[in-house]
Amino acid sequence: MGDRLGSTSNSLLLNPVDTCNAYYSLSQDDNISLAPPSNVSTTVATNSTTNPTTSSTLCMFIDGRPIQQRYKLLTDGLMQVCRVPHARNIIEKIRFSRFLRRWEDHHLTLEHNDISSNTHEGYMDRPILYTSIEDICPWAKTKMIDSKYRFCIRIVTNECIYFFQVGTLYLRDQWFYSIQWKRNKLKFERTLRLANRPEILLKEMTHMIDFAMTIPIEDVEIHQFPLEIISEILQQQQFNLPRFVHENVIVSLAPLLEKNYPSPEICDFFTRHCRDSPRSQIVIEMFTPVVQRILKHNT
């Protein structure tokens, strides 16, 4: 137990963007972890190898099978919380492990910038900033903990370690993915708005769309946020982006536009590209399905 408290799990290392080049897998102790693509089943679909006009997408796997379970996005709820300081030696590891026998009930809210409690007392006397989270992972190793709950999430910050505990596996994973979404949403938002190089902008935009398309969360926000932030960026930088970026942006947007209508800003961007590059193969391959869908909807 001491080793578990003193070490930071590397199974979900989130740097610089969570899950961008890795896949979810389930270990024997029921922990969801990230594994590099080379260690994942070859059934992962990489669209870039079969269709040159679509970007690579990520797949989430449990025991080599795609995740079928979907979750509603959580914004608040009841949770048992425990906070443990970082241990500097073996004695502190043993001493701090006893903290896990005392849990506090909190009503947590996933804010835009942090996780906060409505009481602001005890272990949650201060909010947990998403930017301070170094590691987050489902934590099923709670059999030694004297508690009626078994399903836990461990959050490692630069100051301490938090344990969030709930009563069911479904609720634990729902909280985990909801926190992951909120955390990455803030990260994408800041990174994209600060990006001043076209290649960085394109890379982060592609990662954001891949993440939104693969995270097992169902909510209007999941697809609307990428469309809104991309629309904002295109409106601000539409005349500063080189042609190759235009085409790559269109390719990256394709999976998102299969189930969502483009915003006015994205439509203007597409129109400008069609006018400037009427012979572009991307215009034919990417725009035709979108136009057909819009015309069918309006008739």
C-alpha positions as CSV (number, residue, x, y, z in Angstrom):
1,M,0.0,0.0,0.0
2,G,2.8,2.4,0.8
3,D,4.4,1.9,-2.6
4,R,1.0,2.7,-4.2
5,L,0.7,5.9,-2.4
6,G,4.2,7.1,-3.0
7,S,4.5,6.4,-6.7
8,T,2.8,8.0,-9.6
9,S,1.3,5.6,-12.1
10,N,2.7,6.0,-15.6
11,S,-0.1,4.1,-17.2
12,L,-2.0,7.3,-17.9
13,L,0.8,9.8,-18.5
14,L,-0.9,12.8,-20.1
15,N,1.7,14.8,-21.9
16,P,1.3,16.9,-23.8
17,V,-2.3,15.9,-24.7
18,D,-4.1,13.0,-23.1
19,T,-4.7,9.9,-25.2
20,C,-3.4,11.4,-28.4
21,N,-1.1,8.5,-29.4
22,A,-2.2,5.7,-27.1
23,Y,-5.0,3.4,-26.5
24,Y,-7.1,2.4,-23.5
25,S,-6.6,-1.1,-22.1
26,L,-7.8,-3.0,-19.0
27,S,-5.3,-4.6,-16.8
28,Q,-6.0,-7.7,-14.6
29,D,-6.7,-5.5,-11.6
30,D,-9.5,-3.7,-13.5
31,N,-7.5,-0.6,-14.0
32,I,-7.9,1.2,-17.3
33,S,-4.5,2.2,-18.7
34,L,-2.9,3.6,-21.8
35,A,-0.7,1.5,-24.0
36,P,1.2,2.5,-27.1
37,P,-0.3,1.6,-30.5
38,S,2.3,-1.1,-31.1
39,N,1.0,-3.1,-28.1
40,V,-2.7,-2.9,-29.1
41,S,-4.5,-5.4,-31.3
42,T,-4.1,-4.8,-35.0
43,T,-7.8,-4.4,-35.4
44,V,-7.4,-0.7,-34.6
45,A,-8.8,1.2,-37.6
46,T,-6.3,3.7,-39.1
47,N,-8.2,5.5,-41.8
48,S,-5.1,7.0,-43.3
49,T,-3.9,3.7,-44.6
50,T,-7.1,2.9,-46.4
51,N,-8.4,6.4,-47.3
52,P,-5.9,9.2,-48.0
53,T,-8.5,11.8,-47.4
54,T,-9.2,11.0,-43.8
55,S,-7.0,11.4,-40.7
56,S,-6.0,8.7,-38.3
57,T,-8.5,8.0,-35.6
58,L,-8.0,6.5,-32.2
59,C,-9.8,3.5,-30.7
60,M,-10.4,2.7,-27.1
61,F,-9.9,-1.0,-26.2
62,I,-10.6,-3.3,-23.2
63,D,-8.9,-6.6,-23.5
64,G,-8.4,-6.0,-27.2
65,R,-12.0,-5.3,-27.8
66,P,-13.5,-1.8,-28.6
67,I,-15.3,-0.2,-25.7
68,Q,-19.0,-0.6,-26.2
69,Q,-20.1,1.2,-23.0
70,R,-21.1,4.9,-23.4
71,Y,-21.5,7.4,-20.6
72,K,-23.4,10.6,-20.0
73,L,-21.2,13.6,-19.2
74,L,-21.2,14.3,-15.5
75,T,-21.0,17.8,-14.2
76,D,-21.6,17.2,-10.5
77,G,-22.4,14.5,-7.9
78,L,-21.7,13.0,-4.6
79,M,-18.3,11.4,-4.0
80,Q,-16.3,10.1,-1.1
81,V,-12.9,11.9,-1.0
82,C,-9.6,11.2,0.7
83,R,-6.4,13.3,0.4
84,V,-2.9,12.0,1.1
85,P,0.3,14.0,1.1
86,H,3.2,12.9,-1.1
87,A,5.4,10.6,0.9
88,R,9.1,11.4,1.1
89,N,10.3,8.2,2.8
90,I,9.1,4.8,3.8
91,I,7.9,5.9,7.2
92,E,5.7,8.6,5.7
93,K,4.3,6.0,3.2
94,I,3.2,3.8,6.1
95,R,1.9,6.7,8.1
96,F,0.0,8.3,5.2
97,S,-1.6,4.9,4.2
98,R,-3.7,5.2,7.4
99,F,-5.3,8.3,6.0
100,L,-7.2,6.0,3.6
101,R,-9.3,4.8,6.5
102,R,-10.9,8.2,6.8
103,W,-13.2,9.4,4.0
104,E,-15.2,12.6,3.6
105,D,-18.5,13.0,1.8
106,H,-18.5,15.9,-0.8
107,H,-20.7,17.2,-3.5
108,L,-18.2,17.7,-6.3
109,T,-18.7,19.9,-9.3
110,L,-16.6,19.8,-12.5
111,E,-16.1,23.4,-13.3
112,H,-14.4,24.9,-16.4
113,N,-11.0,25.2,-14.7
114,D,-11.1,22.9,-11.7
115,I,-12.9,20.3,-9.5
116,S,-14.5,22.0,-6.5
117,S,-16.7,21.0,-3.5
118,N,-19.8,23.0,-2.5
119,T,-18.6,23.0,1.1
120,H,-15.0,24.1,0.6
121,E,-14.0,22.2,3.7
122,G,-11.8,19.3,4.8
123,Y,-10.0,17.5,2.0
124,M,-11.7,19.8,-0.6
125,D,-11.0,23.1,1.2
126,R,-9.4,24.2,-2.1
127,P,-10.3,23.3,-5.7
128,I,-8.3,20.9,-7.7
129,L,-7.0,22.8,-10.8
130,Y,-7.0,20.7,-14.0
131,T,-3.6,22.2,-14.8
132,S,-2.2,20.9,-11.5
133,I,-3.2,17.3,-12.3
134,E,-0.1,15.2,-13.1
135,D,-1.8,11.8,-13.4
136,I,-5.3,10.5,-13.2
137,C,-6.4,6.8,-13.4
138,P,-9.1,4.4,-12.3
139,W,-7.9,2.7,-9.1
140,A,-9.4,-0.7,-8.2
141,K,-6.8,-1.6,-5.6
142,T,-8.9,-0.6,-2.6
143,K,-9.4,-4.0,-0.9
144,M,-7.1,-3.0,1.9
145,I,-9.1,0.2,2.5
146,D,-11.7,0.1,5.3
147,S,-14.7,1.4,3.3
148,K,-18.0,0.3,2.0
149,Y,-17.0,1.5,-1.5
150,R,-14.5,-0.3,-3.8
151,F,-14.3,1.7,-7.0
152,C,-11.9,4.5,-6.9
153,I,-10.2,7.2,-9.0
154,R,-6.7,8.4,-8.1
155,I,-5.7,11.9,-9.0
156,V,-2.0,12.9,-8.5
157,T,-1.3,16.7,-8.3
158,N,1.9,18.5,-7.6
159,E,0.9,18.9,-4.0
160,C,-0.8,15.7,-2.9
161,I,-2.8,12.6,-4.0
162,Y,-6.6,12.5,-4.1
163,F,-8.8,9.4,-4.0
164,F,-12.4,9.7,-5.3
165,Q,-14.6,6.8,-4.3
166,V,-18.0,5.7,-5.6
167,G,-20.2,2.6,-5.3
168,T,-20.3,1.2,-8.8
169,L,-17.8,0.4,-11.6
170,Y,-20.1,2.3,-14.1
171,L,-20.1,5.4,-12.0
172,R,-16.4,5.3,-11.5
173,D,-15.7,5.2,-15.2
174,Q,-18.4,7.8,-15.8
175,W,-16.6,10.2,-13.4
176,F,-13.2,9.2,-14.9
177,Y,-14.1,10.0,-18.5
178,S,-16.0,13.2,-17.5
179,I,-12.9,14.5,-15.7
180,Q,-10.8,13.5,-18.6
181,W,-13.0,15.5,-21.0
182,K,-13.1,18.6,-18.8
183,R,-9.3,18.5,-18.3
184,N,-8.5,18.0,-22.0
185,K,-11.1,20.5,-23.1
186,L,-9.3,23.2,-21.1
187,K,-6.0,22.0,-22.4
188,F,-7.1,22.1,-26.1
189,E,-8.7,25.5,-25.6
190,R,-5.6,27.1,-24.3
191,T,-3.2,25.4,-26.6
192,L,-5.1,26.2,-29.8
193,R,-5.7,29.8,-28.9
194,L,-2.0,30.3,-28.1
195,A,-0.7,28.4,-31.2
196,N,1.1,30.8,-33.6
197,R,2.6,28.2,-36.0
198,P,0.4,26.6,-38.6
199,E,1.9,23.1,-38.1
200,I,1.3,23.3,-34.3
201,L,-2.2,24.5,-34.8
202,L,-3.0,21.7,-37.2
203,K,-1.5,19.1,-35.0
204,E,-3.5,20.1,-31.9
205,M,-6.6,20.5,-33.9
206,T,-6.3,17.0,-35.2
207,H,-5.6,15.7,-31.7
208,M,-8.7,17.5,-30.4
209,I,-11.0,16.0,-33.0
210,D,-9.6,12.5,-32.5
211,F,-10.1,12.8,-28.8
212,A,-13.7,14.1,-29.2
213,M,-14.5,11.3,-31.6
214,T,-13.2,8.5,-29.4
215,I,-13.9,9.4,-25.8
216,P,-16.9,7.2,-24.7
217,I,-18.9,10.2,-23.5
218,E,-22.3,11.2,-25.0
219,D,-23.1,14.8,-24.8
220,V,-23.8,17.7,-27.2
221,E,-20.8,19.5,-25.8
222,I,-18.4,16.8,-27.0
223,H,-18.8,17.6,-30.7
224,Q,-19.9,21.2,-30.3
225,F,-16.8,22.3,-28.5
226,P,-14.4,21.3,-31.3
227,L,-16.6,23.0,-33.9
228,E,-16.8,26.2,-31.9
229,I,-13.1,26.5,-31.1
230,I,-12.1,25.7,-34.7
231,S,-14.7,28.2,-36.0
232,E,-13.2,30.8,-33.8
233,I,-9.6,30.1,-34.9
234,L,-10.6,30.0,-38.6
235,Q,-12.3,33.3,-38.3
236,Q,-9.2,34.9,-36.7
237,Q,-6.5,33.3,-38.9
238,Q,-8.3,32.5,-42.1
239,F,-6.0,34.8,-44.2
240,N,-2.8,33.7,-42.4
241,L,-3.0,30.0,-43.0
242,P,-1.1,28.5,-46.0
243,R,-2.8,26.4,-48.5
244,F,-1.5,23.1,-47.3
245,V,-3.0,23.9,-43.9
246,H,-6.4,24.6,-45.5
247,E,-6.5,21.1,-47.0
248,N,-5.3,19.4,-43.8
249,V,-7.9,21.2,-41.8
250,I,-10.6,20.0,-44.1
251,V,-9.3,16.4,-43.8
252,S,-9.2,16.7,-40.0
253,L,-12.7,18.1,-39.9
254,A,-14.2,15.3,-42.0
255,P,-14.9,12.8,-39.2
256,L,-16.6,15.5,-37.1
257,L,-18.8,16.7,-40.0
258,E,-20.1,13.2,-40.7
259,K,-22.6,13.7,-37.8
260,N,-22.6,17.5,-37.3
261,Y,-23.4,20.4,-39.5
262,P,-20.6,22.9,-40.2
263,S,-20.8,26.4,-38.6
264,P,-21.1,29.5,-40.7
265,E,-17.3,30.2,-40.2
266,I,-16.4,26.7,-41.4
267,C,-18.8,27.1,-44.4
268,D,-17.0,30.3,-45.3
269,F,-13.7,28.6,-44.9
270,F,-14.8,25.8,-47.3
271,T,-16.2,28.3,-49.8
272,R,-13.0,30.2,-49.9
273,H,-11.0,27.0,-50.5
274,C,-13.4,25.9,-53.3
275,R,-13.0,29.3,-54.9
276,D,-9.3,29.4,-54.6
277,S,-8.7,25.8,-55.5
278,P,-11.5,24.6,-57.7
279,R,-9.5,21.6,-59.0
280,S,-8.6,20.3,-55.6
281,Q,-9.3,16.6,-55.2
282,I,-10.2,17.3,-51.6
283,V,-13.1,19.4,-52.8
284,I,-14.6,16.5,-54.6
285,E,-13.9,13.8,-52.1
286,M,-14.7,15.7,-48.9
287,F,-17.4,18.1,-49.8
288,T,-19.7,16.0,-51.9
289,P,-21.0,13.9,-49.0
290,V,-21.5,17.0,-46.8
291,V,-23.3,18.9,-49.5
292,Q,-25.5,15.9,-50.3
293,R,-26.5,15.5,-46.6
294,I,-27.3,19.2,-46.3
295,L,-29.4,19.2,-49.5
296,K,-31.2,16.1,-48.3
297,H,-32.0,17.7,-45.0
298,N,-33.3,20.9,-46.6
299,T,-35.6,19.2,-49.1
